[in-house]
Amino acid sequence: MDDIITPRLVLHPLTRAEAERLAAGAPDPGEERADGYPDEGDRAGARRFLRVWAEEGDPRPFGAYEIRRRADGRAIGGAGFHRPPDGRGSVTIGYGLIVSARGEGYASEAVRALLELAWKLGVVRVEADTDLDNIGSRRVLEAVGMRQVAEDSELRFYRIEPA
């Protein structure tokens, strides 16, 4: 599977071996990573990807992607699909950036790329959720056109369908 290239980012689809190293926090020799990457969210995303792979087989292209800056090639976070589309053609996405990369529009750029991929592959709905107090994540989801559809005591739930 090929990298997804955006104006400022490369979304690199993780292989199983890369996800295993990421989950363990053990960088690949020679790999460029920004300070603070991977954080616990990145390791958790890699573990989820590996669980889906073990239970359902290789989920790619509906897997995990490492977010790298094009300018310097350094990994700054992750984004991806929780698993392949369900029976309704719906997927759930997640994303996260290291603290030093936040506030630059990288998360919105990465999520837009995931949405474009989802629509290209025939997905009919993309969902996401965020903690109630995560204002930055809410702004990302709203910036890409997602709308809040529900809320519980911990999370806000978002959804978008292709135009």
PyMOL commands that place a pseudoatom at each C-alpha (Angstrom):
pseudoatom trace, name=CA, resn=MET, resi=1, chain=A, elem=C, hetatm=0, pos=[0.000, 0.000, 0.000]
pseudoatom trace, name=CA, resn=ASP, resi=2, chain=A, elem=C, hetatm=0, pos=[1.277, 3.453, -0.903]
pseudoatom trace, name=CA, resn=ASP, resi=3, chain=A, elem=C, hetatm=0, pos=[1.821, 6.441, 1.347]
pseudoatom trace, name=CA, resn=ILE, resi=4, chain=A, elem=C, hetatm=0, pos=[-0.861, 9.134, 1.284]
pseudoatom trace, name=CA, resn=ILE, resi=5, chain=A, elem=C, hetatm=0, pos=[0.708, 12.480, 0.419]
pseudoatom trace, name=CA, resn=THR, resi=6, chain=A, elem=C, hetatm=0, pos=[-0.878, 15.781, 1.456]
pseudoatom trace, name=CA, resn=PRO, resi=7, chain=A, elem=C, hetatm=0, pos=[0.581, 19.274, 1.056]
pseudoatom trace, name=CA, resn=ARG, resi=8, chain=A, elem=C, hetatm=0, pos=[2.543, 19.064, 4.325]
pseudoatom trace, name=CA, resn=LEU, resi=9, chain=A, elem=C, hetatm=0, pos=[2.287, 15.446, 5.446]
pseudoatom trace, name=CA, resn=VAL, resi=10, chain=A, elem=C, hetatm=0, pos=[2.915, 11.847, 4.539]
pseudoatom trace, name=CA, resn=LEU, resi=11, chain=A, elem=C, hetatm=0, pos=[0.495, 9.307, 5.995]
pseudoatom trace, name=CA, resn=HIS, resi=12, chain=A, elem=C, hetatm=0, pos=[2.469, 6.091, 5.985]
pseudoatom trace, name=CA, resn=PRO, resi=13, chain=A, elem=C, hetatm=0, pos=[0.394, 2.869, 6.288]
pseudoatom trace, name=CA, resn=LEU, resi=14, chain=A, elem=C, hetatm=0, pos=[1.914, 0.776, 9.044]
pseudoatom trace, name=CA, resn=THR, resi=15, chain=A, elem=C, hetatm=0, pos=[3.027, -2.745, 8.349]
pseudoatom trace, name=CA, resn=ARG, resi=16, chain=A, elem=C, hetatm=0, pos=[2.599, -5.374, 11.019]
pseudoatom trace, name=CA, resn=ALA, resi=17, chain=A, elem=C, hetatm=0, pos=[6.317, -5.208, 11.909]
pseudoatom trace, name=CA, resn=GLU, resi=18, chain=A, elem=C, hetatm=0, pos=[6.236, -1.408, 12.147]
pseudoatom trace, name=CA, resn=ALA, resi=19, chain=A, elem=C, hetatm=0, pos=[3.159, -1.567, 14.375]
pseudoatom trace, name=CA, resn=GLU, resi=20, chain=A, elem=C, hetatm=0, pos=[4.851, -4.125, 16.637]
pseudoatom trace, name=CA, resn=ARG, resi=21, chain=A, elem=C, hetatm=0, pos=[7.882, -1.846, 17.047]
pseudoatom trace, name=CA, resn=LEU, resi=22, chain=A, elem=C, hetatm=0, pos=[5.649, 1.176, 17.609]
pseudoatom trace, name=CA, resn=ALA, resi=23, chain=A, elem=C, hetatm=0, pos=[3.523, -0.635, 20.203]
pseudoatom trace, name=CA, resn=ALA, resi=24, chain=A, elem=C, hetatm=0, pos=[6.725, -1.557, 22.048]
pseudoatom trace, name=CA, resn=GLY, resi=25, chain=A, elem=C, hetatm=0, pos=[8.080, 2.000, 21.748]
pseudoatom trace, name=CA, resn=ALA, resi=26, chain=A, elem=C, hetatm=0, pos=[11.134, 0.625, 19.916]
pseudoatom trace, name=CA, resn=PRO, resi=27, chain=A, elem=C, hetatm=0, pos=[12.030, 2.789, 16.900]
pseudoatom trace, name=CA, resn=ASP, resi=28, chain=A, elem=C, hetatm=0, pos=[13.169, 1.297, 13.631]
pseudoatom trace, name=CA, resn=PRO, resi=29, chain=A, elem=C, hetatm=0, pos=[16.889, 1.960, 13.158]
pseudoatom trace, name=CA, resn=GLY, resi=30, chain=A, elem=C, hetatm=0, pos=[17.344, 5.117, 11.107]
pseudoatom trace, name=CA, resn=GLU, resi=31, chain=A, elem=C, hetatm=0, pos=[13.710, 6.178, 11.413]
pseudoatom trace, name=CA, resn=GLU, resi=32, chain=A, elem=C, hetatm=0, pos=[13.167, 9.892, 11.928]
pseudoatom trace, name=CA, resn=ARG, resi=33, chain=A, elem=C, hetatm=0, pos=[10.907, 10.724, 14.870]
pseudoatom trace, name=CA, resn=ALA, resi=34, chain=A, elem=C, hetatm=0, pos=[10.128, 14.027, 16.506]
pseudoatom trace, name=CA, resn=ASP, resi=35, chain=A, elem=C, hetatm=0, pos=[10.850, 14.274, 20.229]
pseudoatom trace, name=CA, resn=GLY, resi=36, chain=A, elem=C, hetatm=0, pos=[7.964, 12.763, 22.160]
pseudoatom trace, name=CA, resn=TYR, resi=37, chain=A, elem=C, hetatm=0, pos=[6.920, 10.298, 19.459]
pseudoatom trace, name=CA, resn=PRO, resi=38, chain=A, elem=C, hetatm=0, pos=[5.510, 7.777, 19.995]
pseudoatom trace, name=CA, resn=ASP, resi=39, chain=A, elem=C, hetatm=0, pos=[3.374, 8.743, 22.958]
pseudoatom trace, name=CA, resn=GLU, resi=40, chain=A, elem=C, hetatm=0, pos=[0.940, 6.441, 24.753]
pseudoatom trace, name=CA, resn=GLY, resi=41, chain=A, elem=C, hetatm=0, pos=[-1.836, 7.261, 22.278]
pseudoatom trace, name=CA, resn=ASP, resi=42, chain=A, elem=C, hetatm=0, pos=[0.376, 6.183, 19.381]
pseudoatom trace, name=CA, resn=ARG, resi=43, chain=A, elem=C, hetatm=0, pos=[1.312, 2.952, 21.137]
pseudoatom trace, name=CA, resn=ALA, resi=44, chain=A, elem=C, hetatm=0, pos=[-2.374, 2.254, 21.935]
pseudoatom trace, name=CA, resn=GLY, resi=45, chain=A, elem=C, hetatm=0, pos=[-3.321, 2.839, 18.288]
pseudoatom trace, name=CA, resn=ALA, resi=46, chain=A, elem=C, hetatm=0, pos=[-0.628, 0.387, 17.170]
pseudoatom trace, name=CA, resn=ARG, resi=47, chain=A, elem=C, hetatm=0, pos=[-1.909, -2.201, 19.660]
pseudoatom trace, name=CA, resn=ARG, resi=48, chain=A, elem=C, hetatm=0, pos=[-5.485, -1.769, 18.337]
pseudoatom trace, name=CA, resn=PHE, resi=49, chain=A, elem=C, hetatm=0, pos=[-4.220, -2.218, 14.766]
pseudoatom trace, name=CA, resn=LEU, resi=50, chain=A, elem=C, hetatm=0, pos=[-2.396, -5.411, 15.765]
pseudoatom trace, name=CA, resn=ARG, resi=51, chain=A, elem=C, hetatm=0, pos=[-5.512, -6.747, 17.559]
pseudoatom trace, name=CA, resn=VAL, resi=52, chain=A, elem=C, hetatm=0, pos=[-7.650, -6.167, 14.459]
pseudoatom trace, name=CA, resn=TRP, resi=53, chain=A, elem=C, hetatm=0, pos=[-4.976, -7.825, 12.304]
pseudoatom trace, name=CA, resn=ALA, resi=54, chain=A, elem=C, hetatm=0, pos=[-4.914, -10.869, 14.611]
pseudoatom trace, name=CA, resn=GLU, resi=55, chain=A, elem=C, hetatm=0, pos=[-8.721, -11.154, 14.732]
pseudoatom trace, name=CA, resn=GLU, resi=56, chain=A, elem=C, hetatm=0, pos=[-9.679, -10.254, 11.151]
pseudoatom trace, name=CA, resn=GLY, resi=57, chain=A, elem=C, hetatm=0, pos=[-6.524, -10.307, 9.028]
pseudoatom trace, name=CA, resn=ASP, resi=58, chain=A, elem=C, hetatm=0, pos=[-4.694, -7.418, 7.405]
pseudoatom trace, name=CA, resn=PRO, resi=59, chain=A, elem=C, hetatm=0, pos=[-7.099, -4.450, 7.608]
pseudoatom trace, name=CA, resn=ARG, resi=60, chain=A, elem=C, hetatm=0, pos=[-5.173, -2.195, 5.252]
pseudoatom trace, name=CA, resn=PRO, resi=61, chain=A, elem=C, hetatm=0, pos=[-6.055, 0.219, 3.762]
pseudoatom trace, name=CA, resn=PHE, resi=62, chain=A, elem=C, hetatm=0, pos=[-8.398, 0.522, 6.755]
pseudoatom trace, name=CA, resn=GLY, resi=63, chain=A, elem=C, hetatm=0, pos=[-5.523, 0.392, 9.220]
pseudoatom trace, name=CA, resn=ALA, resi=64, chain=A, elem=C, hetatm=0, pos=[-3.149, 2.656, 11.079]
pseudoatom trace, name=CA, resn=TYR, resi=65, chain=A, elem=C, hetatm=0, pos=[-1.034, 5.390, 9.526]
pseudoatom trace, name=CA, resn=GLU, resi=66, chain=A, elem=C, hetatm=0, pos=[1.997, 7.151, 10.902]
pseudoatom trace, name=CA, resn=ILE, resi=67, chain=A, elem=C, hetatm=0, pos=[1.843, 10.921, 10.324]
pseudoatom trace, name=CA, resn=ARG, resi=68, chain=A, elem=C, hetatm=0, pos=[5.148, 12.348, 9.097]
pseudoatom trace, name=CA, resn=ARG, resi=69, chain=A, elem=C, hetatm=0, pos=[6.009, 15.933, 8.210]
pseudoatom trace, name=CA, resn=ARG, resi=70, chain=A, elem=C, hetatm=0, pos=[7.114, 16.226, 4.596]
pseudoatom trace, name=CA, resn=ALA, resi=71, chain=A, elem=C, hetatm=0, pos=[9.513, 19.048, 5.463]
pseudoatom trace, name=CA, resn=ASP, resi=72, chain=A, elem=C, hetatm=0, pos=[11.792, 16.914, 7.640]
pseudoatom trace, name=CA, resn=GLY, resi=73, chain=A, elem=C, hetatm=0, pos=[10.388, 13.362, 7.417]
pseudoatom trace, name=CA, resn=ARG, resi=74, chain=A, elem=C, hetatm=0, pos=[9.878, 13.152, 11.185]
pseudoatom trace, name=CA, resn=ALA, resi=75, chain=A, elem=C, hetatm=0, pos=[6.957, 11.155, 12.611]
pseudoatom trace, name=CA, resn=ILE, resi=76, chain=A, elem=C, hetatm=0, pos=[4.687, 13.391, 14.700]
pseudoatom trace, name=CA, resn=GLY, resi=77, chain=A, elem=C, hetatm=0, pos=[1.642, 11.226, 15.380]
pseudoatom trace, name=CA, resn=GLY, resi=78, chain=A, elem=C, hetatm=0, pos=[-0.801, 8.733, 14.032]
pseudoatom trace, name=CA, resn=ALA, resi=79, chain=A, elem=C, hetatm=0, pos=[-4.197, 8.489, 12.402]
pseudoatom trace, name=CA, resn=GLY, resi=80, chain=A, elem=C, hetatm=0, pos=[-6.291, 5.722, 11.009]
pseudoatom trace, name=CA, resn=PHE, resi=81, chain=A, elem=C, hetatm=0, pos=[-9.331, 3.546, 10.961]
pseudoatom trace, name=CA, resn=HIS, resi=82, chain=A, elem=C, hetatm=0, pos=[-10.301, 1.450, 13.967]
pseudoatom trace, name=CA, resn=ARG, resi=83, chain=A, elem=C, hetatm=0, pos=[-11.174, -1.448, 11.634]
pseudoatom trace, name=CA, resn=PRO, resi=84, chain=A, elem=C, hetatm=0, pos=[-12.563, -2.086, 8.129]
pseudoatom trace, name=CA, resn=PRO, resi=85, chain=A, elem=C, hetatm=0, pos=[-16.108, -0.919, 7.297]
pseudoatom trace, name=CA, resn=ASP, resi=86, chain=A, elem=C, hetatm=0, pos=[-18.952, -2.605, 9.138]
pseudoatom trace, name=CA, resn=GLY, resi=87, chain=A, elem=C, hetatm=0, pos=[-22.012, -4.095, 7.454]
pseudoatom trace, name=CA, resn=ARG, resi=88, chain=A, elem=C, hetatm=0, pos=[-23.490, -0.610, 7.002]
pseudoatom trace, name=CA, resn=GLY, resi=89, chain=A, elem=C, hetatm=0, pos=[-20.365, 0.697, 5.221]
pseudoatom trace, name=CA, resn=SER, resi=90, chain=A, elem=C, hetatm=0, pos=[-19.354, 2.767, 8.246]
pseudoatom trace, name=CA, resn=VAL, resi=91, chain=A, elem=C, hetatm=0, pos=[-15.865, 3.256, 9.713]
pseudoatom trace, name=CA, resn=THR, resi=92, chain=A, elem=C, hetatm=0, pos=[-14.535, 4.946, 12.828]
pseudoatom trace, name=CA, resn=ILE, resi=93, chain=A, elem=C, hetatm=0, pos=[-11.381, 7.038, 12.712]
pseudoatom trace, name=CA, resn=GLY, resi=94, chain=A, elem=C, hetatm=0, pos=[-8.950, 8.249, 15.339]
pseudoatom trace, name=CA, resn=TYR, resi=95, chain=A, elem=C, hetatm=0, pos=[-5.897, 10.482, 15.336]
pseudoatom trace, name=CA, resn=GLY, resi=96, chain=A, elem=C, hetatm=0, pos=[-3.376, 12.066, 17.629]
pseudoatom trace, name=CA, resn=LEU, resi=97, chain=A, elem=C, hetatm=0, pos=[-0.307, 14.264, 17.494]
pseudoatom trace, name=CA, resn=ILE, resi=98, chain=A, elem=C, hetatm=0, pos=[2.568, 14.808, 19.869]
pseudoatom trace, name=CA, resn=VAL, resi=99, chain=A, elem=C, hetatm=0, pos=[2.170, 18.010, 21.878]
pseudoatom trace, name=CA, resn=SER, resi=100, chain=A, elem=C, hetatm=0, pos=[4.801, 19.959, 19.932]
pseudoatom trace, name=CA, resn=ALA, resi=101, chain=A, elem=C, hetatm=0, pos=[2.963, 19.339, 16.621]
pseudoatom trace, name=CA, resn=ARG, resi=102, chain=A, elem=C, hetatm=0, pos=[-0.464, 20.506, 17.779]
pseudoatom trace, name=CA, resn=GLY, resi=103, chain=A, elem=C, hetatm=0, pos=[-2.044, 23.769, 16.685]
pseudoatom trace, name=CA, resn=GLU, resi=104, chain=A, elem=C, hetatm=0, pos=[-0.481, 23.714, 13.207]
pseudoatom trace, name=CA, resn=GLY, resi=105, chain=A, elem=C, hetatm=0, pos=[-3.440, 22.212, 11.310]
pseudoatom trace, name=CA, resn=TYR, resi=106, chain=A, elem=C, hetatm=0, pos=[-1.707, 18.853, 10.855]
pseudoatom trace, name=CA, resn=ALA, resi=107, chain=A, elem=C, hetatm=0, pos=[-4.537, 16.856, 12.444]
pseudoatom trace, name=CA, resn=SER, resi=108, chain=A, elem=C, hetatm=0, pos=[-7.168, 18.421, 10.165]
pseudoatom trace, name=CA, resn=GLU, resi=109, chain=A, elem=C, hetatm=0, pos=[-4.967, 17.765, 7.141]
pseudoatom trace, name=CA, resn=ALA, resi=110, chain=A, elem=C, hetatm=0, pos=[-4.500, 14.120, 8.129]
pseudoatom trace, name=CA, resn=VAL, resi=111, chain=A, elem=C, hetatm=0, pos=[-8.214, 13.579, 8.839]
pseudoatom trace, name=CA, resn=ARG, resi=112, chain=A, elem=C, hetatm=0, pos=[-9.162, 15.149, 5.491]
pseudoatom trace, name=CA, resn=ALA, resi=113, chain=A, elem=C, hetatm=0, pos=[-6.829, 12.658, 3.794]
pseudoatom trace, name=CA, resn=LEU, resi=114, chain=A, elem=C, hetatm=0, pos=[-8.495, 9.752, 5.647]
pseudoatom trace, name=CA, resn=LEU, resi=115, chain=A, elem=C, hetatm=0, pos=[-11.929, 11.030, 4.611]
pseudoatom trace, name=CA, resn=GLU, resi=116, chain=A, elem=C, hetatm=0, pos=[-10.861, 11.259, 0.963]
pseudoatom trace, name=CA, resn=LEU, resi=117, chain=A, elem=C, hetatm=0, pos=[-9.537, 7.699, 1.121]
pseudoatom trace, name=CA, resn=ALA, resi=118, chain=A, elem=C, hetatm=0, pos=[-12.735, 6.462, 2.779]
pseudoatom trace, name=CA, resn=TRP, resi=119, chain=A, elem=C, hetatm=0, pos=[-14.969, 8.037, 0.115]
pseudoatom trace, name=CA, resn=LYS, resi=120, chain=A, elem=C, hetatm=0, pos=[-12.722, 6.678, -2.663]
pseudoatom trace, name=CA, resn=LEU, resi=121, chain=A, elem=C, hetatm=0, pos=[-13.095, 3.170, -1.184]
pseudoatom trace, name=CA, resn=GLY, resi=122, chain=A, elem=C, hetatm=0, pos=[-16.895, 3.351, -0.995]
pseudoatom trace, name=CA, resn=VAL, resi=123, chain=A, elem=C, hetatm=0, pos=[-17.397, 4.077, 2.699]
pseudoatom trace, name=CA, resn=VAL, resi=124, chain=A, elem=C, hetatm=0, pos=[-20.826, 5.632, 3.341]
pseudoatom trace, name=CA, resn=ARG, resi=125, chain=A, elem=C, hetatm=0, pos=[-20.219, 7.065, 6.833]
pseudoatom trace, name=CA, resn=VAL, resi=126, chain=A, elem=C, hetatm=0, pos=[-17.226, 8.044, 8.942]
pseudoatom trace, name=CA, resn=GLU, resi=127, chain=A, elem=C, hetatm=0, pos=[-17.570, 8.373, 12.696]
pseudoatom trace, name=CA, resn=ALA, resi=128, chain=A, elem=C, hetatm=0, pos=[-15.272, 9.688, 15.409]
pseudoatom trace, name=CA, resn=ASP, resi=129, chain=A, elem=C, hetatm=0, pos=[-15.436, 10.574, 19.072]
pseudoatom trace, name=CA, resn=THR, resi=130, chain=A, elem=C, hetatm=0, pos=[-13.551, 12.829, 21.422]
pseudoatom trace, name=CA, resn=ASP, resi=131, chain=A, elem=C, hetatm=0, pos=[-13.408, 13.491, 25.153]
pseudoatom trace, name=CA, resn=LEU, resi=132, chain=A, elem=C, hetatm=0, pos=[-15.846, 16.147, 26.314]
pseudoatom trace, name=CA, resn=ASP, resi=133, chain=A, elem=C, hetatm=0, pos=[-13.060, 18.516, 27.328]
pseudoatom trace, name=CA, resn=ASN, resi=134, chain=A, elem=C, hetatm=0, pos=[-10.853, 18.050, 24.234]
pseudoatom trace, name=CA, resn=ILE, resi=135, chain=A, elem=C, hetatm=0, pos=[-11.548, 21.362, 22.511]
pseudoatom trace, name=CA, resn=GLY, resi=136, chain=A, elem=C, hetatm=0, pos=[-8.714, 20.909, 19.995]
pseudoatom trace, name=CA, resn=SER, resi=137, chain=A, elem=C, hetatm=0, pos=[-10.083, 17.592, 18.787]
pseudoatom trace, name=CA, resn=ARG, resi=138, chain=A, elem=C, hetatm=0, pos=[-13.598, 19.020, 18.533]
pseudoatom trace, name=CA, resn=ARG, resi=139, chain=A, elem=C, hetatm=0, pos=[-12.222, 21.817, 16.361]
pseudoatom trace, name=CA, resn=VAL, resi=140, chain=A, elem=C, hetatm=0, pos=[-10.470, 19.303, 14.101]
pseudoatom trace, name=CA, resn=LEU, resi=141, chain=A, elem=C, hetatm=0, pos=[-13.640, 17.269, 13.593]
pseudoatom trace, name=CA, resn=GLU, resi=142, chain=A, elem=C, hetatm=0, pos=[-15.732, 20.363, 12.931]
pseudoatom trace, name=CA, resn=ALA, resi=143, chain=A, elem=C, hetatm=0, pos=[-13.082, 21.811, 10.577]
pseudoatom trace, name=CA, resn=VAL, resi=144, chain=A, elem=C, hetatm=0, pos=[-13.322, 18.732, 8.335]
pseudoatom trace, name=CA, resn=GLY, resi=145, chain=A, elem=C, hetatm=0, pos=[-17.117, 18.942, 8.221]
pseudoatom trace, name=CA, resn=MET, resi=146, chain=A, elem=C, hetatm=0, pos=[-18.086, 16.363, 10.821]
pseudoatom trace, name=CA, resn=ARG, resi=147, chain=A, elem=C, hetatm=0, pos=[-21.110, 17.147, 12.954]
pseudoatom trace, name=CA, resn=GLN, resi=148, chain=A, elem=C, hetatm=0, pos=[-21.804, 16.170, 16.524]
pseudoatom trace, name=CA, resn=VAL, resi=149, chain=A, elem=C, hetatm=0, pos=[-24.579, 13.581, 16.687]
pseudoatom trace, name=CA, resn=ALA, resi=150, chain=A, elem=C, hetatm=0, pos=[-24.536, 12.484, 20.332]
pseudoatom trace, name=CA, resn=GLU, resi=151, chain=A, elem=C, hetatm=0, pos=[-22.894, 12.936, 23.699]
pseudoatom trace, name=CA, resn=ASP, resi=152, chain=A, elem=C, hetatm=0, pos=[-22.615, 10.870, 26.853]
pseudoatom trace, name=CA, resn=SER, resi=153, chain=A, elem=C, hetatm=0, pos=[-20.969, 11.486, 30.212]
pseudoatom trace, name=CA, resn=GLU, resi=154, chain=A, elem=C, hetatm=0, pos=[-17.459, 11.081, 28.715]
pseudoatom trace, name=CA, resn=LEU, resi=155, chain=A, elem=C, hetatm=0, pos=[-17.526, 11.549, 24.934]
pseudoatom trace, name=CA, resn=ARG, resi=156, chain=A, elem=C, hetatm=0, pos=[-18.911, 13.589, 22.062]
pseudoatom trace, name=CA, resn=PHE, resi=157, chain=A, elem=C, hetatm=0, pos=[-19.713, 11.550, 18.950]
pseudoatom trace, name=CA, resn=TYR, resi=158, chain=A, elem=C, hetatm=0, pos=[-19.305, 12.879, 15.398]
pseudoatom trace, name=CA, resn=ARG, resi=159, chain=A, elem=C, hetatm=0, pos=[-20.333, 11.708, 11.945]
pseudoatom trace, name=CA, resn=ILE, resi=160, chain=A, elem=C, hetatm=0, pos=[-20.008, 12.650, 8.287]
pseudoatom trace, name=CA, resn=GLU, resi=161, chain=A, elem=C, hetatm=0, pos=[-21.326, 11.174, 5.051]
pseudoatom trace, name=CA, resn=PRO, resi=162, chain=A, elem=C, hetatm=0, pos=[-19.937, 11.900, 1.577]
pseudoatom trace, name=CA, resn=ALA, resi=163, chain=A, elem=C, hetatm=0, pos=[-21.345, 14.983, -0.120]
for i in range(1, 163): cmd.bond("trace and resi %d" % i, "trace and resi %d" % (i + 1))
show_as sticks, trace
zoom trace
